[in-house]
């Protein structure tokens, strides 16, 4: 009888540690994805054309003739 209790306890500990490790791995992957997305957004902002058309040309309705 005691062997079954030990076995169930050991299986419970193993399952708990496995789930804990998988949760940490999933959290780490999510942080990596977020960091990659932030880096892509930062590179896009750095490489973007910072002159928009309204900065260079006035809207057609407001052009002084």
CHARMM internal coordinates of N, CA and C (Angstrom, degrees):
IC EDIT
DIST 1 N 1 CA 1.4498
DIST 1 CA 1 C 1.5254
ANGL 1 N 1 CA 1 C 111.11
DIST 1 C 2 N 1.3168
ANGL 1 CA 1 C 2 N 115.93
DIHE 1 N 1 CA 1 C 2 N -43.18
DIST 2 N 2 CA 1.4674
ANGL 1 C 2 N 2 CA 119.72
DIHE 1 CA 1 C 2 N 2 CA -179.32
DIST 2 CA 2 C 1.5252
ANGL 2 N 2 CA 2 C 111.12
DIHE 1 C 2 N 2 CA 2 C -65.95
DIST 2 C 3 N 1.3445
ANGL 2 CA 2 C 3 N 116.08
DIHE 2 N 2 CA 2 C 3 N -30.70
DIST 3 N 3 CA 1.4577
ANGL 2 C 3 N 3 CA 119.11
DIHE 2 CA 2 C 3 N 3 CA 179.58
DIST 3 CA 3 C 1.5238
ANGL 3 N 3 CA 3 C 110.42
DIHE 2 C 3 N 3 CA 3 C -63.09
DIST 3 C 4 N 1.3235
ANGL 3 CA 3 C 4 N 116.80
DIHE 3 N 3 CA 3 C 4 N -38.21
DIST 4 N 4 CA 1.4597
ANGL 3 C 4 N 4 CA 120.50
DIHE 3 CA 3 C 4 N 4 CA 179.68
DIST 4 CA 4 C 1.5290
ANGL 4 N 4 CA 4 C 111.12
DIHE 3 C 4 N 4 CA 4 C -67.13
DIST 4 C 5 N 1.3040
ANGL 4 CA 4 C 5 N 116.06
DIHE 4 N 4 CA 4 C 5 N -38.63
DIST 5 N 5 CA 1.4729
ANGL 4 C 5 N 5 CA 119.67
DIHE 4 CA 4 C 5 N 5 CA 177.72
DIST 5 CA 5 C 1.5209
ANGL 5 N 5 CA 5 C 109.86
DIHE 4 C 5 N 5 CA 5 C -64.91
DIST 5 C 6 N 1.3277
ANGL 5 CA 5 C 6 N 117.31
DIHE 5 N 5 CA 5 C 6 N -42.78
DIST 6 N 6 CA 1.4651
ANGL 5 C 6 N 6 CA 120.47
DIHE 5 CA 5 C 6 N 6 CA 176.97
DIST 6 CA 6 C 1.5248
ANGL 6 N 6 CA 6 C 110.84
DIHE 5 C 6 N 6 CA 6 C -62.30
DIST 6 C 7 N 1.3281
ANGL 6 CA 6 C 7 N 115.86
DIHE 6 N 6 CA 6 C 7 N -43.79
DIST 7 N 7 CA 1.4607
ANGL 6 C 7 N 7 CA 120.87
DIHE 6 CA 6 C 7 N 7 CA -179.04
DIST 7 CA 7 C 1.5301
ANGL 7 N 7 CA 7 C 110.76
DIHE 6 C 7 N 7 CA 7 C -62.60
DIST 7 C 8 N 1.3150
ANGL 7 CA 7 C 8 N 117.04
DIHE 7 N 7 CA 7 C 8 N -45.54
DIST 8 N 8 CA 1.4672
ANGL 7 C 8 N 8 CA 121.01
DIHE 7 CA 7 C 8 N 8 CA 179.20
DIST 8 CA 8 C 1.5258
ANGL 8 N 8 CA 8 C 110.05
DIHE 7 C 8 N 8 CA 8 C -63.82
DIST 8 C 9 N 1.3184
ANGL 8 CA 8 C 9 N 117.69
DIHE 8 N 8 CA 8 C 9 N -40.38
DIST 9 N 9 CA 1.4653
ANGL 8 C 9 N 9 CA 121.41
DIHE 8 CA 8 C 9 N 9 CA 178.92
DIST 9 CA 9 C 1.5213
ANGL 9 N 9 CA 9 C 110.76
DIHE 8 C 9 N 9 CA 9 C -64.21
DIST 9 C 10 N 1.3117
ANGL 9 CA 9 C 10 N 117.34
DIHE 9 N 9 CA 9 C 10 N -44.65
DIST 10 N 10 CA 1.4658
ANGL 9 C 10 N 10 CA 120.98
DIHE 9 CA 9 C 10 N 10 CA -179.93
DIST 10 CA 10 C 1.5248
ANGL 10 N 10 CA 10 C 110.37
DIHE 9 C 10 N 10 CA 10 C -65.37
DIST 10 C 11 N 1.3283
ANGL 10 CA 10 C 11 N 117.26
DIHE 10 N 10 CA 10 C 11 N -43.36
DIST 11 N 11 CA 1.4691
ANGL 10 C 11 N 11 CA 120.34
DIHE 10 CA 10 C 11 N 11 CA 178.28
DIST 11 CA 11 C 1.5266
ANGL 11 N 11 CA 11 C 110.06
DIHE 10 C 11 N 11 CA 11 C -62.79
DIST 11 C 12 N 1.3209
ANGL 11 CA 11 C 12 N 116.97
DIHE 11 N 11 CA 11 C 12 N -40.30
DIST 12 N 12 CA 1.4666
ANGL 11 C 12 N 12 CA 120.46
DIHE 11 CA 11 C 12 N 12 CA 177.73
DIST 12 CA 12 C 1.5157
ANGL 12 N 12 CA 12 C 112.15
DIHE 11 C 12 N 12 CA 12 C -62.13
DIST 12 C 13 N 1.3209
ANGL 12 CA 12 C 13 N 117.00
DIHE 12 N 12 CA 12 C 13 N -43.54
DIST 13 N 13 CA 1.4665
ANGL 12 C 13 N 13 CA 120.90
DIHE 12 CA 12 C 13 N 13 CA 179.25
DIST 13 CA 13 C 1.5233
ANGL 13 N 13 CA 13 C 110.37
DIHE 12 C 13 N 13 CA 13 C -65.24
DIST 13 C 14 N 1.3250
ANGL 13 CA 13 C 14 N 117.22
DIHE 13 N 13 CA 13 C 14 N -42.34
DIST 14 N 14 CA 1.4664
ANGL 13 C 14 N 14 CA 121.00
DIHE 13 CA 13 C 14 N 14 CA 179.48
DIST 14 CA 14 C 1.5248
ANGL 14 N 14 CA 14 C 110.24
DIHE 13 C 14 N 14 CA 14 C -63.57
DIST 14 C 15 N 1.3233
ANGL 14 CA 14 C 15 N 117.89
DIHE 14 N 14 CA 14 C 15 N -45.43
DIST 15 N 15 CA 1.4651
ANGL 14 C 15 N 15 CA 120.73
DIHE 14 CA 14 C 15 N 15 CA 178.96
DIST 15 CA 15 C 1.5254
ANGL 15 N 15 CA 15 C 111.41
DIHE 14 C 15 N 15 CA 15 C -63.88
DIST 15 C 16 N 1.3260
ANGL 15 CA 15 C 16 N 116.81
DIHE 15 N 15 CA 15 C 16 N -41.50
DIST 16 N 16 CA 1.4645
ANGL 15 C 16 N 16 CA 120.65
DIHE 15 CA 15 C 16 N 16 CA 178.97
DIST 16 CA 16 C 1.5271
ANGL 16 N 16 CA 16 C 110.65
DIHE 15 C 16 N 16 CA 16 C -61.93
DIST 16 C 17 N 1.3307
ANGL 16 CA 16 C 17 N 117.39
DIHE 16 N 16 CA 16 C 17 N -44.52
DIST 17 N 17 CA 1.4637
ANGL 16 C 17 N 17 CA 119.77
DIHE 16 CA 16 C 17 N 17 CA -179.74
DIST 17 CA 17 C 1.5270
ANGL 17 N 17 CA 17 C 111.13
DIHE 16 C 17 N 17 CA 17 C -67.64
DIST 17 C 18 N 1.3317
ANGL 17 CA 17 C 18 N 117.76
DIHE 17 N 17 CA 17 C 18 N -36.23
DIST 18 N 18 CA 1.4609
ANGL 17 C 18 N 18 CA 121.19
DIHE 17 CA 17 C 18 N 18 CA 177.89
DIST 18 CA 18 C 1.5266
ANGL 18 N 18 CA 18 C 110.87
DIHE 17 C 18 N 18 CA 18 C -64.90
DIST 18 C 19 N 1.3157
ANGL 18 CA 18 C 19 N 117.40
DIHE 18 N 18 CA 18 C 19 N -45.90
DIST 19 N 19 CA 1.4660
ANGL 18 C 19 N 19 CA 120.98
DIHE 18 CA 18 C 19 N 19 CA 178.43
DIST 19 CA 19 C 1.5228
ANGL 19 N 19 CA 19 C 110.27
DIHE 18 C 19 N 19 CA 19 C -63.85
DIST 19 C 20 N 1.3209
ANGL 19 CA 19 C 20 N 117.12
DIHE 19 N 19 CA 19 C 20 N -40.15
DIST 20 N 20 CA 1.4648
ANGL 19 C 20 N 20 CA 121.00
DIHE 19 CA 19 C 20 N 20 CA 178.94
DIST 20 CA 20 C 1.5244
ANGL 20 N 20 CA 20 C 110.74
DIHE 19 C 20 N 20 CA 20 C -63.16
DIST 20 C 21 N 1.3225
ANGL 20 CA 20 C 21 N 117.35
DIHE 20 N 20 CA 20 C 21 N -43.13
DIST 21 N 21 CA 1.4642
ANGL 20 C 21 N 21 CA 121.42
DIHE 20 CA 20 C 21 N 21 CA 179.27
DIST 21 CA 21 C 1.5272
ANGL 21 N 21 CA 21 C 110.85
DIHE 20 C 21 N 21 CA 21 C -66.03
DIST 21 C 22 N 1.3334
ANGL 21 CA 21 C 22 N 117.81
DIHE 21 N 21 CA 21 C 22 N -41.67
DIST 22 N 22 CA 1.4648
ANGL 21 C 22 N 22 CA 121.16
DIHE 21 CA 21 C 22 N 22 CA 178.33
DIST 22 CA 22 C 1.5260
ANGL 22 N 22 CA 22 C 111.17
DIHE 21 C 22 N 22 CA 22 C -64.97
DIST 22 C 23 N 1.3196
ANGL 22 CA 22 C 23 N 117.39
DIHE 22 N 22 CA 22 C 23 N -37.05
DIST 23 N 23 CA 1.4597
ANGL 22 C 23 N 23 CA 121.04
DIHE 22 CA 22 C 23 N 23 CA 178.21
DIST 23 CA 23 C 1.5271
ANGL 23 N 23 CA 23 C 110.49
DIHE 22 C 23 N 23 CA 23 C -66.39
DIST 23 C 24 N 1.3213
ANGL 23 CA 23 C 24 N 117.09
DIHE 23 N 23 CA 23 C 24 N -42.11
DIST 24 N 24 CA 1.4678
ANGL 23 C 24 N 24 CA 120.39
DIHE 23 CA 23 C 24 N 24 CA 177.18
DIST 24 CA 24 C 1.5204
ANGL 24 N 24 CA 24 C 110.97
DIHE 23 C 24 N 24 CA 24 C -63.23
DIST 24 C 25 N 1.3284
ANGL 24 CA 24 C 25 N 116.67
DIHE 24 N 24 CA 24 C 25 N -39.59
DIST 25 N 25 CA 1.4620
ANGL 24 C 25 N 25 CA 120.59
DIHE 24 CA 24 C 25 N 25 CA 179.90
DIST 25 CA 25 C 1.5287
ANGL 25 N 25 CA 25 C 110.50
DIHE 24 C 25 N 25 CA 25 C -65.84
DIST 25 C 26 N 1.3290
ANGL 25 CA 25 C 26 N 117.30
DIHE 25 N 25 CA 25 C 26 N -42.25
DIST 26 N 26 CA 1.4667
ANGL 25 C 26 N 26 CA 120.75
DIHE 25 CA 25 C 26 N 26 CA 179.03
DIST 26 CA 26 C 1.5250
ANGL 26 N 26 CA 26 C 110.69
DIHE 25 C 26 N 26 CA 26 C -65.30
DIST 26 C 27 N 1.3123
ANGL 26 CA 26 C 27 N 117.14
DIHE 26 N 26 CA 26 C 27 N -39.23
DIST 27 N 27 CA 1.4689
ANGL 26 C 27 N 27 CA 120.97
DIHE 26 CA 26 C 27 N 27 CA 178.28
DIST 27 CA 27 C 1.5241
ANGL 27 N 27 CA 27 C 110.48
DIHE 26 C 27 N 27 CA 27 C -65.59
DIST 27 C 28 N 1.3315
ANGL 27 CA 27 C 28 N 117.34
DIHE 27 N 27 CA 27 C 28 N -40.00
DIST 28 N 28 CA 1.4587
ANGL 27 C 28 N 28 CA 121.37
DIHE 27 CA 27 C 28 N 28 CA 178.91
DIST 28 CA 28 C 1.5304
ANGL 28 N 28 CA 28 C 110.37
DIHE 27 C 28 N 28 CA 28 C -65.39
DIST 28 C 29 N 1.3389
ANGL 28 CA 28 C 29 N 117.09
DIHE 28 N 28 CA 28 C 29 N -41.36
DIST 29 N 29 CA 1.4662
ANGL 28 C 29 N 29 CA 120.03
DIHE 28 CA 28 C 29 N 29 CA 178.35
DIST 29 CA 29 C 1.5232
ANGL 29 N 29 CA 29 C 110.89
DIHE 28 C 29 N 29 CA 29 C -64.08
DIST 29 C 30 N 1.3327
ANGL 29 CA 29 C 30 N 117.63
DIHE 29 N 29 CA 29 C 30 N -38.33
DIST 30 N 30 CA 1.4640
ANGL 29 C 30 N 30 CA 121.19
DIHE 29 CA 29 C 30 N 30 CA 178.95
DIST 30 CA 30 C 1.5251
ANGL 30 N 30 CA 30 C 110.30
DIHE 29 C 30 N 30 CA 30 C -65.09
DIST 30 C 31 N 1.3323
ANGL 30 CA 30 C 31 N 117.27
DIHE 30 N 30 CA 30 C 31 N -41.29
DIST 31 N 31 CA 1.4678
ANGL 30 C 31 N 31 CA 120.35
DIHE 30 CA 30 C 31 N 31 CA 178.09
DIST 31 CA 31 C 1.5264
ANGL 31 N 31 CA 31 C 110.57
DIHE 30 C 31 N 31 CA 31 C -65.13
DIST 31 C 32 N 1.3335
ANGL 31 CA 31 C 32 N 117.31
DIHE 31 N 31 CA 31 C 32 N -39.08
DIST 32 N 32 CA 1.4648
ANGL 31 C 32 N 32 CA 120.40
DIHE 31 CA 31 C 32 N 32 CA 177.83
DIST 32 CA 32 C 1.5220
ANGL 32 N 32 CA 32 C 111.23
DIHE 31 C 32 N 32 CA 32 C -63.67
DIST 32 C 33 N 1.3354
ANGL 32 CA 32 C 33 N 116.62
DIHE 32 N 32 CA 32 C 33 N -43.44
DIST 33 N 33 CA 1.4723
ANGL 32 C 33 N 33 CA 119.78
DIHE 32 CA 32 C 33 N 33 CA 178.35
DIST 33 CA 33 C 1.5243
ANGL 33 N 33 CA 33 C 111.14
DIHE 32 C 33 N 33 CA 33 C -61.95
DIST 33 C 34 N 1.3349
ANGL 33 CA 33 C 34 N 116.52
DIHE 33 N 33 CA 33 C 34 N -41.41
DIST 34 N 34 CA 1.4623
ANGL 33 C 34 N 34 CA 120.33
DIHE 33 CA 33 C 34 N 34 CA 179.90
DIST 34 CA 34 C 1.5240
ANGL 34 N 34 CA 34 C 110.36
DIHE 33 C 34 N 34 CA 34 C -65.61
DIST 34 C 35 N 1.3213
ANGL 34 CA 34 C 35 N 117.63
DIHE 34 N 34 CA 34 C 35 N -39.96
DIST 35 N 35 CA 1.4577
ANGL 34 C 35 N 35 CA 120.79
DIHE 34 CA 34 C 35 N 35 CA 179.16
DIST 35 CA 35 C 1.5264
ANGL 35 N 35 CA 35 C 110.50
DIHE 34 C 35 N 35 CA 35 C -66.25
DIST 35 C 36 N 1.3238
ANGL 35 CA 35 C 36 N 117.83
DIHE 35 N 35 CA 35 C 36 N -40.14
DIST 36 N 36 CA 1.4648
ANGL 35 C 36 N 36 CA 120.78
DIHE 35 CA 35 C 36 N 36 CA 177.61
DIST 36 CA 36 C 1.5173
ANGL 36 N 36 CA 36 C 110.00
DIHE 35 C 36 N 36 CA 36 C -63.76
DIST 36 C 37 N 1.3411
ANGL 36 CA 36 C 37 N 117.37
DIHE 36 N 36 CA 36 C 37 N -42.96
DIST 37 N 37 CA 1.4653
ANGL 36 C 37 N 37 CA 120.51
DIHE 36 CA 36 C 37 N 37 CA 178.93
DIST 37 CA 37 C 1.5233
ANGL 37 N 37 CA 37 C 110.68
DIHE 36 C 37 N 37 CA 37 C -63.22
DIST 37 C 38 N 1.3229
ANGL 37 CA 37 C 38 N 117.50
DIHE 37 N 37 CA 37 C 38 N -40.10
DIST 38 N 38 CA 1.4666
ANGL 37 C 38 N 38 CA 120.60
DIHE 37 CA 37 C 38 N 38 CA 178.01
DIST 38 CA 38 C 1.5235
ANGL 38 N 38 CA 38 C 110.68
DIHE 37 C 38 N 38 CA 38 C -64.77
DIST 38 C 39 N 1.3302
ANGL 38 CA 38 C 39 N 117.04
DIHE 38 N 38 CA 38 C 39 N -40.75
DIST 39 N 39 CA 1.4625
ANGL 38 C 39 N 39 CA 119.74
DIHE 38 CA 38 C 39 N 39 CA 179.39
DIST 39 CA 39 C 1.5213
ANGL 39 N 39 CA 39 C 111.32
DIHE 38 C 39 N 39 CA 39 C -66.24
DIST 39 C 40 N 1.3341
ANGL 39 CA 39 C 40 N 117.57
DIHE 39 N 39 CA 39 C 40 N -39.60
DIST 40 N 40 CA 1.4646
ANGL 39 C 40 N 40 CA 120.83
DIHE 39 CA 39 C 40 N 40 CA 178.28
DIST 40 CA 40 C 1.5208
ANGL 40 N 40 CA 40 C 109.81
DIHE 39 C 40 N 40 CA 40 C -64.21
DIST 40 C 41 N 1.3269
ANGL 40 CA 40 C 41 N 117.12
DIHE 40 N 40 CA 40 C 41 N -43.97
DIST 41 N 41 CA 1.4660
ANGL 40 C 41 N 41 CA 120.29
DIHE 40 CA 40 C 41 N 41 CA 179.12
DIST 41 CA 41 C 1.5251
ANGL 41 N 41 CA 41 C 110.38
DIHE 40 C 41 N 41 CA 41 C -63.40
DIST 41 C 42 N 1.3213
ANGL 41 CA 41 C 42 N 117.16
DIHE 41 N 41 CA 41 C 42 N -40.30
DIST 42 N 42 CA 1.4700
ANGL 41 C 42 N 42 CA 120.73
DIHE 41 CA 41 C 42 N 42 CA 179.36
DIST 42 CA 42 C 1.5285
ANGL 42 N 42 CA 42 C 110.55
DIHE 41 C 42 N 42 CA 42 C -65.06
DIST 42 C 43 N 1.3426
ANGL 42 CA 42 C 43 N 117.41
DIHE 42 N 42 CA 42 C 43 N -41.55
DIST 43 N 43 CA 1.4676
ANGL 42 C 43 N 43 CA 120.42
DIHE 42 CA 42 C 43 N 43 CA 178.64
DIST 43 CA 43 C 1.5242
ANGL 43 N 43 CA 43 C 110.73
DIHE 42 C 43 N 43 CA 43 C -66.53
DIST 43 C 44 N 1.3327
ANGL 43 CA 43 C 44 N 116.82
DIHE 43 N 43 CA 43 C 44 N -39.04
DIST 44 N 44 CA 1.4588
ANGL 43 C 44 N 44 CA 119.55
DIHE 43 CA 43 C 44 N 44 CA 178.46
DIST 44 CA 44 C 1.5191
ANGL 44 N 44 CA 44 C 111.16
DIHE 43 C 44 N 44 CA 44 C -63.34
DIST 44 C 45 N 1.3191
ANGL 44 CA 44 C 45 N 117.20
DIHE 44 N 44 CA 44 C 45 N -41.22
DIST 45 N 45 CA 1.4627
ANGL 44 C 45 N 45 CA 119.78
DIHE 44 CA 44 C 45 N 45 CA 177.99
DIST 45 CA 45 C 1.5222
ANGL 45 N 45 CA 45 C 111.16
DIHE 44 C 45 N 45 CA 45 C -66.14
DIST 45 C 46 N 1.3153
ANGL 45 CA 45 C 46 N 116.48
DIHE 45 N 45 CA 45 C 46 N -39.37
DIST 46 N 46 CA 1.4599
ANGL 45 C 46 N 46 CA 120.27
DIHE 45 CA 45 C 46 N 46 CA -178.75
DIST 46 CA 46 C 1.5274
ANGL 46 N 46 CA 46 C 111.03
DIHE 45 C 46 N 46 CA 46 C -67.73
DIST 46 C 47 N 1.3290
ANGL 46 CA 46 C 47 N 117.01
DIHE 46 N 46 CA 46 C 47 N -37.51
DIST 47 N 47 CA 1.4563
ANGL 46 C 47 N 47 CA 120.99
DIHE 46 CA 46 C 47 N 47 CA -175.71
DIST 47 CA 47 C 1.5241
ANGL 47 N 47 CA 47 C 113.52
DIHE 46 C 47 N 47 CA 47 C -92.56
DIST 47 C 48 N 1.3153
ANGL 47 CA 47 C 48 N 117.31
DIHE 47 N 47 CA 47 C 48 N -1.51
DIST 48 N 48 CA 1.4643
ANGL 47 C 48 N 48 CA 119.03
DIHE 47 CA 47 C 48 N 48 CA -174.86
DIST 48 CA 48 C 1.5245
ANGL 48 N 48 CA 48 C 110.49
DIHE 47 C 48 N 48 CA 48 C -74.87
DIST 48 C 49 N 1.3262
ANGL 48 CA 48 C 49 N 114.02
DIHE 48 N 48 CA 48 C 49 N 158.43
DIST 49 N 49 CA 1.4595
ANGL 48 C 49 N 49 CA 120.73
DIHE 48 CA 48 C 49 N 49 CA 174.79
DIST 49 CA 49 C 1.5165
ANGL 49 N 49 CA 49 C 106.53
DIHE 48 C 49 N 49 CA 49 C -77.58
DIST 49 C 50 N 1.3058
ANGL 49 CA 49 C 50 N 116.70
DIHE 49 N 49 CA 49 C 50 N 116.79
DIST 50 N 50 CA 1.4524
ANGL 49 C 50 N 50 CA 120.18
DIHE 49 CA 49 C 50 N 50 CA -173.47
DIST 50 CA 50 C 1.5196
ANGL 50 N 50 CA 50 C 112.46
DIHE 49 C 50 N 50 CA 50 C -87.46
DIST 50 C 51 N 1.3248
ANGL 50 CA 50 C 51 N 118.53
DIHE 50 N 50 CA 50 C 51 N 5.07
DIST 51 N 51 CA 1.4543
ANGL 50 C 51 N 51 CA 121.12
DIHE 50 CA 50 C 51 N 51 CA 175.91
DIST 51 CA 51 C 1.5147
ANGL 51 N 51 CA 51 C 108.23
DIHE 50 C 51 N 51 CA 51 C -107.43
DIST 51 C 52 N 1.2913
ANGL 51 CA 51 C 52 N 115.31
DIHE 51 N 51 CA 51 C 52 N 115.34
DIST 52 N 52 CA 1.4522
ANGL 51 C 52 N 52 CA 120.31
DIHE 51 CA 51 C 52 N 52 CA 176.26
DIST 52 CA 52 C 1.5143
ANGL 52 N 52 CA 52 C 108.38
DIHE 51 C 52 N 52 CA 52 C -91.88
DIST 52 C 53 N 1.3085
ANGL 52 CA 52 C 53 N 117.07
DIHE 52 N 52 CA 52 C 53 N 163.67
DIST 53 N 53 CA 1.4667
ANGL 52 C 53 N 53 CA 120.11
DIHE 52 CA 52 C 53 N 53 CA -175.17
DIST 53 CA 53 C 1.5143
ANGL 53 N 53 CA 53 C 111.61
DIHE 52 C 53 N 53 CA 53 C -63.87
DIST 53 C 54 N 1.3097
ANGL 53 CA 53 C 54 N 118.62
DIHE 53 N 53 CA 53 C 54 N -34.91
DIST 54 N 54 CA 1.4610
ANGL 53 C 54 N 54 CA 118.63
DIHE 53 CA 53 C 54 N 54 CA -179.18
DIST 54 CA 54 C 1.5249
ANGL 54 N 54 CA 54 C 111.78
DIHE 53 C 54 N 54 CA 54 C -72.11
DIST 54 C 55 N 1.3266
ANGL 54 CA 54 C 55 N 118.20
DIHE 54 N 54 CA 54 C 55 N -17.48
DIST 55 N 55 CA 1.4642
ANGL 54 C 55 N 55 CA 120.30
DIHE 54 CA 54 C 55 N 55 CA 174.39
DIST 55 CA 55 C 1.5212
ANGL 55 N 55 CA 55 C 110.77
DIHE 54 C 55 N 55 CA 55 C -78.77
DIST 55 C 56 N 1.3155
ANGL 55 CA 55 C 56 N 117.48
DIHE 55 N 55 CA 55 C 56 N -30.88
DIST 56 N 56 CA 1.4572
ANGL 55 C 56 N 56 CA 122.02
DIHE 55 CA 55 C 56 N 56 CA -174.82
DIST 56 CA 56 C 1.5223
ANGL 56 N 56 CA 56 C 110.90
DIHE 55 C 56 N 56 CA 56 C -94.35
DIST 56 C 57 N 1.3136
ANGL 56 CA 56 C 57 N 117.41
DIHE 56 N 56 CA 56 C 57 N -44.12
DIST 57 N 57 CA 1.4624
ANGL 56 C 57 N 57 CA 121.87
DIHE 56 CA 56 C 57 N 57 CA -177.68
DIST 57 CA 57 C 1.5228
ANGL 57 N 57 CA 57 C 109.07
DIHE 56 C 57 N 57 CA 57 C -120.93
DIST 57 C 58 N 1.3190
ANGL 57 CA 57 C 58 N 117.23
DIHE 57 N 57 CA 57 C 58 N 133.66
DIST 58 N 58 CA 1.4648
ANGL 57 C 58 N 58 CA 118.16
DIHE 57 CA 57 C 58 N 58 CA 175.89
DIST 58 CA 58 C 1.5271
ANGL 58 N 58 CA 58 C 109.89
DIHE 57 C 58 N 58 CA 58 C -71.03
DIST 58 C 59 N 1.3140
ANGL 58 CA 58 C 59 N 117.94
DIHE 58 N 58 CA 58 C 59 N 155.24
DIST 59 N 59 CA 1.4630
ANGL 58 C 59 N 59 CA 119.72
DIHE 58 CA 58 C 59 N 59 CA 177.19
DIST 59 CA 59 C 1.5240
ANGL 59 N 59 CA 59 C 110.91
DIHE 58 C 59 N 59 CA 59 C -59.23
DIST 59 C 60 N 1.3112
ANGL 59 CA 59 C 60 N 116.51
DIHE 59 N 59 CA 59 C 60 N 150.35
DIST 60 N 60 CA 1.4660
ANGL 59 C 60 N 60 CA 120.99
DIHE 59 CA 59 C 60 N 60 CA -173.15
DIST 60 CA 60 C 1.5154
ANGL 60 N 60 CA 60 C 112.53
DIHE 59 C 60 N 60 CA 60 C -61.86
DIST 60 C 61 N 1.2998
ANGL 60 CA 60 C 61 N 118.39
DIHE 60 N 60 CA 60 C 61 N -34.60
DIST 61 N 61 CA 1.4589
ANGL 60 C 61 N 61 CA 120.46
DIHE 60 CA 60 C 61 N 61 CA -179.14
DIST 61 CA 61 C 1.5144
ANGL 61 N 61 CA 61 C 112.89
DIHE 60 C 61 N 61 CA 61 C -70.27
DIST 61 C 62 N 1.3194
ANGL 61 CA 61 C 62 N 118.62
DIHE 61 N 61 CA 61 C 62 N -19.23
DIST 62 N 62 CA 1.4591
ANGL 61 C 62 N 62 CA 122.12
DIHE 61 CA 61 C 62 N 62 CA -176.80
DIST 62 CA 62 C 1.5214
ANGL 62 N 62 CA 62 C 112.97
DIHE 61 C 62 N 62 CA 62 C -106.47
DIST 62 C 63 N 1.3309
ANGL 62 CA 62 C 63 N 118.32
DIHE 62 N 62 CA 62 C 63 N 6.85
DIST 63 N 63 CA 1.4598
ANGL 62 C 63 N 63 CA 121.46
DIHE 62 CA 62 C 63 N 63 CA -179.06
DIST 63 CA 63 C 1.5249
ANGL 63 N 63 CA 63 C 108.70
DIHE 62 C 63 N 63 CA 63 C -70.09
DIST 63 C 64 N 1.3492
ANGL 63 CA 63 C 64 N 116.75
DIHE 63 N 63 CA 63 C 64 N 128.19
DIST 64 N 64 CA 1.4638
ANGL 63 C 64 N 64 CA 121.18
DIHE 63 CA 63 C 64 N 64 CA 177.68
DIST 64 CA 64 C 1.5146
ANGL 64 N 64 CA 64 C 108.39
DIHE 63 C 64 N 64 CA 64 C -83.16
DIST 64 C 65 N 1.3257
ANGL 64 CA 64 C 65 N 115.66
DIHE 64 N 64 CA 64 C 65 N 127.50
DIST 65 N 65 CA 1.4598
ANGL 64 C 65 N 65 CA 119.35
DIHE 64 CA 64 C 65 N 65 CA -179.27
DIST 65 CA 65 C 1.5019
ANGL 65 N 65 CA 65 C 110.60
DIHE 64 C 65 N 65 CA 65 C -111.53
END
COOR INIT
IC SEED 1 N 1 CA 1 C
IC BUILD
